[in-house]
């Protein structure tokens, strides 16, 4: 007989554990709220720093146009940086995915899909067996016969004579005419 190890009794009662759990959750919630407020404050400070408010009063038309050109240039630079970062993130995600697949393959813990049981009646099974035999017979019957054409044989001549005949402008003219 094997002796089962006794379950260790918890140091805290169920009510005490529930109380501690609720206190931990409240503390975590308050920390999350503080973190969210801190991030919002950092965002506002960064925006104020990077994009100061525009002062358009008292500017001439040329100065406003120059300001617009400058803003468009800055927008293009930021857009290019954002695009580059998006591509880097996409590449990194693809690399992470491939590496995790390699890890699973190395561990040998590939997830196998659940197979569904397919119910087939006896008639369907017999029908599928007989259909294949009929199909093979029909296939052989329906084959088309192909007539073999006799291959045109080129006359075998001495190659030296051919070279002499094709040399010079007349030979090139014959080749040109033969190609048409």
MODELLER restraints for C-alpha pairs under 7 A, 6 or more apart:
rsr = mdl.restraints
at = mdl.atoms
rsr.add(forms.Gaussian(group=physical.xy_distance, feature=features.Distance(at['CA:104:A'], at['CA:110:A']), mean=5.97, stdev=0.5))
rsr.add(forms.Gaussian(group=physical.xy_distance, feature=features.Distance(at['CA:165:A'], at['CA:171:A']), mean=6.08, stdev=0.5))
rsr.add(forms.Gaussian(group=physical.xy_distance, feature=features.Distance(at['CA:166:A'], at['CA:172:A']), mean=6.45, stdev=0.5))
